[in-house]
Structures are given as structure tokens and as C-alpha cells.
Amino acid sequence: MIILGIDPGLANTGWGVIETSGSRFRCVAYGCITTDGAMALPSRLARIHESLSEAVAKYRPDEAAIESVYFSNNAKSAFATGQARGVAILAAHGVPLGEYGPGEIKLAVVGAGDADKHQVQYMVRVVLGLKDEPKPDHAADALAAAICHANSRTRTSLAGAAS
């Protein structure tokens, strides 16, 4: 199964593609879509949408996972992240999508919901058998979302098999 993970953000949207086979995970590709703050908002959102649409077309994921927006003291920042998340969901149109909170993703990958970005990068490297830690951290977070989704599917499958 091919899973696309997305870490949405207006300035930086991370994406990562993993392939799962049983309990084994393999990194296919990852990256970060960066938009310039000087660009008009519609142009920034269009760049995110176009880039993620290209990834969906190229890697043809069976499912996708996206990090949900966390509550922020900065309403403007939370709104911008929500808009980026919206265009990311549009780009994944037609692909079954799982949504996970930041703490849920960290717990699934690191074992602690309050893990820092270095711990997430390290465990993503270990789980995927990468030579180096994925950078930037937005790409590592996207890969972590995909790993979380794969683990969630396994738990769901096992629970369904038990009934």
C-alpha cells in the first residue's frame, strides 16, 4: 500500500510517501513545498495545491494522512494553516484520507505525544531505514503522519479480524 502523508502549512507544507508491506515500511519520496510570504495568498495556496496534485499523480497513493490543525493562540496563523490544509485535502481528492492530531502522530511514531522535532526525525529515520534523518522537519512530520496512518490501519484490521 502506498500512503501519502501531509504536514500542512502556508509557508511550508511537508509531504512524504511511504510504501507498506505487512509490518515493513519503505520511504518512497518526501519533500517540502515552500511559499514566499511576499506572494499573494491565492498564489501561495495554488502552489501548494499544484505541487501536492503532482505528487498524487506521480505516486498514486492508495490512502493519505494529514495532520489536523492544532489550536493556536495566533488566530491568523491558525486560519492560514487551515487554508493550506484545505487545498491539501483538495489535492488528495478521491484518495481516502485519515486525519491525526500532532500528539497522536508523535505518540504513534516516537511513543510520546510531546516528542520534539528531533525525536520525530530520528524515529522516522529508524522506522523507514533511512541513512539520514529526513529534513526539513515538515517532511519528517509528513512521513510520520503516513507511518501513523499505516499503524492505525493495522490496529483497525486486527480489531476487525478479531470480531
ROMAR-931720 format. One record per residue: chain; x, y, z of N, C-alpha, C, CB in turn. Coordinates in steps of 0.05 Angstrom, whole numbers, always signed. Glycine has a CB too. Layout:
BEGIN
ATOM|c|n_px|n_py|n_pz|ca_px|ca_py|ca_pz|c_px|c_py|c_pz|cb_px|cb_py|cb_pz
ATOM|A|X|Y|Z|X|Y|Z|X|Y|Z|X|Y|Z
...
END
This chain:
BEGIN
ATOM|c|n_px|n_py|n_pz|ca_px|ca_py|ca_pz|c_px|c_py|c_pz|cb_px|cb_py|cb_pz
ATOM|A|+17|-24|+0|+0|+0|+0|+18|+25|+0|-19|+0|+24
ATOM|A|+10|+44|-16|+24|+70|-17|+8|+90|-1|+28|+79|-47
ATOM|A|+22|+104|+17|+8|+124|+34|+23|+151|+31|+8|+115|+64
ATOM|A|+8|+172|+26|+18|+199|+25|+12|+213|+51|+5|+215|+1
ATOM|A|+33|+223|+64|+29|+239|+89|+33|+268|+83|+49|+230|+110
ATOM|A|+17|+285|+96|+17|+314|+91|+19|+329|+118|-7|+323|+75
ATOM|A|+38|+347|+120|+40|+365|+143|+34|+393|+132|+69|+364|+157
ATOM|A|+9|+402|+135|+1|+427|+122|+12|+452|+136|-28|+429|+120
ATOM|A|+18|+472|+120|+26|+498|+129|+27|+517|+106|+54|+497|+144
ATOM|A|+22|+542|+111|+22|+562|+89|+51|+567|+79|+9|+588|+98
ATOM|A|+69|+571|+97|+97|+576|+89|+111|+551|+81|+112|+589|+112
ATOM|A|+106|+529|+95|+119|+503|+89|+99|+480|+92|+143|+499|+108
ATOM|A|+94|+466|+71|+77|+442|+71|+95|+418|+66|+54|+444|+51
ATOM|A|+98|+401|+86|+113|+377|+82|+96|+355|+70|+125|+368|+108
ATOM|A|+109|+338|+54|+96|+315|+43|+115|+291|+43|+85|+320|+14
ATOM|A|+104|+267|+45|+121|+244|+45|+105|+220|+36|+133|+239|+73
ATOM|A|+117|+202|+21|+104|+178|+11|+119|+154|+21|+104|+179|-21
ATOM|A|+103|+136|+33|+115|+111|+42|+100|+87|+29|+114|+108|+73
ATOM|A|+114|+65|+28|+101|+40|+19|+101|+20|+42|+116|+28|-6
ATOM|A|+79|+8|+47|+77|-12|+68|+73|-40|+57|+54|-5|+88
ATOM|A|+85|-59|+69|+81|-87|+62|+82|-102|+89|+104|-97|+42
ATOM|A|+59|-110|+98|+57|-123|+124|+65|-103|+145|+75|-148|+126
ATOM|A|+85|-110|+161|+94|-91|+182|+119|-76|+174|+99|-107|+208
ATOM|A|+126|-78|+148|+150|-64|+139|+142|-39|+124|+167|-83|+120
ATOM|A|+158|-18|+129|+154|+8|+116|+178|+16|+100|+147|+30|+137
ATOM|A|+173|+28|+77|+195|+38|+60|+189|+66|+51|+199|+19|+35
ATOM|A|+209|+84|+52|+205|+111|+43|+207|+111|+13|+226|+130|+56
ATOM|A|+188|+123|+0|+188|+126|-29|+199|+153|-37|+159|+122|-41
ATOM|A|+189|+174|-25|+198|+202|-31|+187|+221|-10|+188|+210|-60
ATOM|A|+200|+244|-8|+190|+264|+10|+200|+292|+1|+198|+259|+40
ATOM|A|+187|+313|+11|+196|+339|+5|+180|+360|+20|+193|+345|-25
ATOM|A|+186|+385|+14|+172|+407|+27|+166|+429|+7|+190|+419|+50
ATOM|A|+141|+437|+6|+132|+458|-11|+134|+485|+4|+103|+453|-22
ATOM|A|+151|+503|-6|+155|+528|+8|+143|+551|-8|+186|+533|+12
ATOM|A|+128|+568|+5|+117|+592|-8|+128|+617|+5|+86|+592|-7
ATOM|A|+132|+637|-11|+144|+662|-2|+122|+680|+10|+157|+677|-26
ATOM|A|+127|+690|+33|+107|+707|+47|+100|+732|+31|+118|+715|+73
ATOM|A|+117|+740|+12|+111|+764|-4|+91|+758|-26|+137|+774|-17
ATOM|A|+86|+732|-32|+67|+724|-52|+38|+729|-42|+70|+694|-60
ATOM|A|+20|+734|-61|-8|+737|-54|-19|+710|-44|-25|+747|-78
ATOM|A|-37|+711|-25|-48|+687|-13|-58|+667|-33|-70|+694|+7
ATOM|A|-74|+676|-53|-84|+656|-73|-61|+642|-88|-102|+670|-93
ATOM|A|-40|+657|-93|-17|+645|-107|-3|+624|-90|+3|+667|-116
ATOM|A|-1|+630|-64|+12|+611|-45|-4|+586|-43|+15|+624|-17
ATOM|A|-31|+589|-41|-48|+566|-39|-48|+550|-65|-77|+574|-32
ATOM|A|-47|+563|-87|-46|+550|-113|-20|+533|-116|-48|+570|-137
ATOM|A|+2|+544|-107|+28|+530|-108|+26|+504|-92|+51|+548|-98
ATOM|A|+15|+506|-68|+12|+482|-51|-5|+461|-65|+0|+490|-23
ATOM|A|-28|+470|-75|-47|+452|-88|-34|+439|-113|-72|+467|-97
ATOM|A|-21|+455|-129|-8|+444|-154|+14|+424|-147|+4|+466|-171
ATOM|A|+30|+430|-127|+53|+412|-120|+42|+386|-108|+71|+426|-100
ATOM|A|+22|+388|-91|+11|+363|-79|-4|+347|-100|-7|+370|-56
ATOM|A|-17|+361|-119|-31|+346|-140|-11|+331|-158|-47|+366|-158
ATOM|A|+12|+343|-162|+33|+329|-177|+43|+304|-162|+57|+348|-182
ATOM|A|+46|+307|-136|+55|+283|-120|+33|+261|-121|+60|+292|-91
ATOM|A|+8|+269|-119|-14|+249|-121|-13|+235|-148|-41|+262|-116
ATOM|A|-10|+251|-169|-9|+239|-196|+15|+221|-200|-9|+261|-218
ATOM|A|+38|+229|-190|+63|+214|-194|+64|+188|-177|+87|+231|-186
ATOM|A|+56|+190|-152|+59|+167|-134|+34|+150|-130|+69|+176|-107
ATOM|A|+11|+161|-139|-14|+147|-139|-20|+133|-112|-15|+127|-161
ATOM|A|-21|+148|-90|-26|+136|-64|-53|+122|-62|-24|+157|-42
ATOM|A|-53|+100|-47|-78|+86|-41|-94|+101|-20|-72|+57|-33
ATOM|A|-79|+113|-1|-91|+128|+21|-73|+151|+28|-96|+110|+45
ATOM|A|-84|+170|+43|-68|+193|+52|-74|+199|+81|-75|+218|+34
ATOM|A|-55|+213|+93|-58|+221|+121|-50|+250|+123|-40|+203|+140
ATOM|A|-65|+266|+139|-59|+294|+142|-60|+301|+172|-79|+311|+126
ATOM|A|-41|+318|+179|-41|+328|+207|-63|+348|+210|-13|+340|+215
ATOM|A|-80|+345|+231|-101|+364|+236|-90|+390|+248|-122|+352|+255
ATOM|A|-105|+411|+245|-96|+437|+255|-99|+437|+285|-113|+460|+242
ATOM|A|-78|+445|+298|-78|+447|+327|-88|+475|+335|-50|+442|+340
ATOM|A|-98|+478|+359|-107|+504|+368|-83|+522|+373|-125|+501|+393
ATOM|A|-86|+546|+364|-63|+565|+367|-73|+591|+380|-51|+571|+339
ATOM|A|-55|+604|+394|-61|+630|+405|-62|+651|+383|-40|+638|+427
ATOM|A|-50|+645|+360|-49|+664|+338|-70|+656|+318|-20|+664|+325
ATOM|A|-93|+669|+319|-115|+663|+301|-108|+665|+272|-139|+680|+308
ATOM|A|-92|+686|+265|-85|+690|+237|-68|+666|+227|-69|+716|+234
ATOM|A|-50|+657|+243|-33|+634|+236|-50|+608|+233|-11|+630|+257
ATOM|A|-68|+604|+252|-85|+580|+251|-103|+581|+227|-102|+578|+277
ATOM|A|-113|+604|+219|-130|+607|+196|-115|+601|+171|-143|+635|+195
ATOM|A|-90|+611|+169|-73|+607|+145|-67|+577|+143|-47|+623|+147
ATOM|A|-60|+564|+165|-55|+535|+164|-80|+520|+156|-45|+526|+192
ATOM|A|-103|+529|+165|-128|+516|+157|-133|+518|+127|-151|+528|+172
ATOM|A|-126|+541|+116|-129|+544|+87|-110|+526|+72|-124|+574|+79
ATOM|A|-85|+524|+81|-66|+506|+68|-76|+477|+71|-38|+509|+81
ATOM|A|-87|+470|+93|-97|+444|+98|-120|+438|+79|-107|+440|+127
ATOM|A|-137|+458|+74|-159|+455|+55|-150|+449|+27|-176|+480|+55
ATOM|A|-130|+463|+17|-121|+458|-10|-107|+431|-11|-102|+480|-20
ATOM|A|-94|+423|+11|-81|+396|+11|-102|+374|+9|-65|+393|+38
ATOM|A|-125|+378|+23|-146|+359|+22|-158|+358|-7|-169|+365|+42
ATOM|A|-160|+381|-19|-170|+382|-47|-151|+367|-66|-172|+411|-57
ATOM|A|-125|+370|-61|-105|+357|-78|-107|+326|-76|-77|+366|-71
ATOM|A|-115|+317|-53|-117|+288|-48|-145|+277|-55|-111|+282|-18
ATOM|A|-160|+294|-69|-188|+287|-76|-189|+258|-88|-199|+307|-96
ATOM|A|-207|+243|-77|-211|+216|-87|-194|+195|-72|-205|+215|-116
ATOM|A|-175|+204|-56|-157|+186|-41|-168|+185|-12|-127|+195|-42
ATOM|A|-174|+162|-2|-184|+160|+26|-164|+174|+45|-188|+131|+35
ATOM|A|-174|+191|+62|-157|+208|+79|-162|+204|+108|-162|+237|+72
ATOM|A|-140|+200|+124|-142|+198|+153|-131|+224|+165|-127|+174|+163
ATOM|A|-143|+233|+186|-134|+258|+199|-125|+251|+228|-157|+279|+200
ATOM|A|-101|+262|+235|-89|+256|+261|-78|+281|+273|-67|+235|+258
ATOM|A|-82|+284|+299|-71|+307|+314|-41|+304|+317|-84|+310|+341
ATOM|A|-27|+326|+321|+2|+325|+325|+11|+306|+347|+13|+353|+331
ATOM|A|-3|+306|+370|+4|+289|+392|+0|+260|+385|-11|+296|+416
ATOM|A|-21|+254|+370|-27|+227|+362|-6|+216|+344|-55|+226|+348
ATOM|A|+4|+233|+325|+25|+224|+307|+51|+219|+322|+30|+246|+285
ATOM|A|+58|+238|+340|+83|+234|+356|+81|+209|+373|+87|+259|+374
ATOM|A|+58|+204|+385|+55|+180|+401|+58|+155|+385|+27|+180|+415
ATOM|A|+47|+155|+360|+49|+131|+343|+77|+126|+333|+31|+135|+319
ATOM|A|+93|+147|+329|+120|+144|+318|+142|+143|+339|+126|+167|+298
ATOM|A|+140|+160|+359|+161|+162|+379|+153|+147|+405|+166|+191|+386
ATOM|A|+127|+146|+411|+119|+134|+436|+113|+154|+457|+140|+115|+446
ATOM|A|+115|+180|+450|+109|+202|+469|+95|+224|+453|+135|+212|+483
ATOM|A|+71|+232|+462|+56|+253|+448|+68|+280|+450|+29|+254|+460
ATOM|A|+88|+284|+467|+101|+310|+470|+130|+310|+459|+101|+319|+499
ATOM|A|+136|+291|+441|+163|+289|+430|+170|+314|+415|+164|+264|+411
ATOM|A|+196|+321|+414|+205|+344|+399|+212|+336|+370|+230|+357|+412
ATOM|A|+217|+356|+353|+221|+350|+325|+246|+332|+319|+225|+376|+309
ATOM|A|+266|+334|+336|+290|+317|+332|+283|+288|+338|+313|+327|+350
ATOM|A|+267|+283|+358|+259|+256|+364|+242|+244|+342|+243|+255|+391
ATOM|A|+224|+261|+330|+207|+252|+308|+225|+245|+284|+186|+273|+300
ATOM|A|+244|+263|+277|+262|+258|+254|+278|+232|+259|+281|+282|+250
ATOM|A|+288|+229|+283|+304|+205|+289|+288|+179|+285|+315|+206|+317
ATOM|A|+264|+179|+297|+247|+154|+295|+237|+149|+267|+224|+156|+314
ATOM|A|+231|+170|+252|+223|+167|+224|+246|+154|+209|+215|+194|+211
ATOM|A|+271|+163|+214|+294|+151|+201|+297|+121|+208|+320|+166|+209
ATOM|A|+293|+115|+233|+296|+87|+242|+274|+69|+230|+295|+86|+273
ATOM|A|+249|+79|+232|+226|+63|+223|+228|+58|+193|+200|+77|+229
ATOM|A|+237|+78|+178|+238|+75|+149|+265|+65|+139|+232|+102|+136
ATOM|A|+284|+61|+157|+310|+51|+149|+326|+70|+132|+307|+25|+135
ATOM|A|+323|+96|+137|+337|+116|+121|+366|+120|+132|+322|+143|+122
ATOM|A|+384|+127|+114|+411|+132|+122|+413|+158|+139|+429|+135|+97
ATOM|A|+398|+178|+131|+398|+204|+145|+370|+211|+154|+410|+226|+127
ATOM|A|+369|+229|+174|+343|+239|+183|+331|+256|+161|+345|+254|+209
ATOM|A|+305|+253|+155|+292|+269|+135|+290|+298|+143|+264|+258|+128
ATOM|A|+298|+316|+125|+297|+344|+131|+284|+358|+107|+325|+356|+137
ATOM|A|+270|+380|+111|+266|+394|+136|+246|+378|+154|+256|+422|+131
ATOM|A|+242|+389|+178|+224|+375|+196|+195|+373|+186|+224|+390|+223
ATOM|A|+187|+390|+168|+160|+388|+156|+157|+363|+140|+154|+413|+138
ATOM|A|+178|+355|+126|+177|+330|+111|+177|+306|+130|+202|+328|+91
ATOM|A|+193|+308|+151|+194|+286|+171|+166|+283|+184|+215|+292|+193
ATOM|A|+153|+306|+189|+126|+305|+201|+106|+292|+182|+117|+333|+209
ATOM|A|+109|+297|+156|+91|+285|+137|+95|+255|+135|+96|+298|+109
ATOM|A|+121|+246|+135|+127|+218|+136|+116|+205|+162|+157|+213|+134
ATOM|A|+118|+220|+184|+108|+210|+209|+77|+206|+208|+115|+229|+232
ATOM|A|+64|+225|+195|+34|+222|+191|+28|+197|+175|+23|+248|+177
ATOM|A|+43|+192|+155|+39|+168|+139|+43|+142|+155|+57|+168|+114
ATOM|A|+64|+142|+171|+70|+120|+189|+48|+116|+209|+97|+124|+204
ATOM|A|+38|+138|+221|+16|+137|+240|-9|+124|+226|+9|+165|+251
ATOM|A|-14|+133|+202|-37|+122|+187|-34|+92|+182|-41|+137|+161
ATOM|A|-10|+84|+174|-5|+56|+169|-9|+40|+194|+23|+51|+158
ATOM|A|+1|+50|+217|-3|+36|+242|-32|+35|+251|+14|+50|+264
ATOM|A|-46|+57|+245|-75|+58|+252|-91|+38|+235|-86|+87|+247
ATOM|A|-84|+34|+210|-97|+15|+193|-92|-13|+204|-86|+17|+164
ATOM|A|-67|-18|+213|-61|-45|+224|-78|-51|+248|-31|-46|+231
ATOM|A|-80|-31|+266|-96|-34|+290|-125|-39|+283|-94|-10|+309
ATOM|A|-135|-24|+263|-163|-27|+254|-167|-55|+242|-171|-5|+234
ATOM|A|-148|-64|+226|-150|-90|+213|-150|-112|+234|-127|-94|+193
ATOM|A|-132|-110|+253|-131|-130|+274|-157|-131|+291|-107|-125|+292
ATOM|A|-167|-107|+297|-192|-106|+312|-215|-118|+296|-199|-76|+320
ATOM|A|-216|-112|+270|-237|-123|+253|-234|-153|+250|-236|-111|+226
ATOM|A|-210|-164|+249|-205|-192|+247|-213|-208|+272|-176|-198|+240
ATOM|A|-212|-194|+295|-218|-207|+320|-248|-212|+323|-207|-191|+343
ATOM|A|-264|-196|+309|-293|-199|+313|-305|-222|+298|-307|-174|+306
END
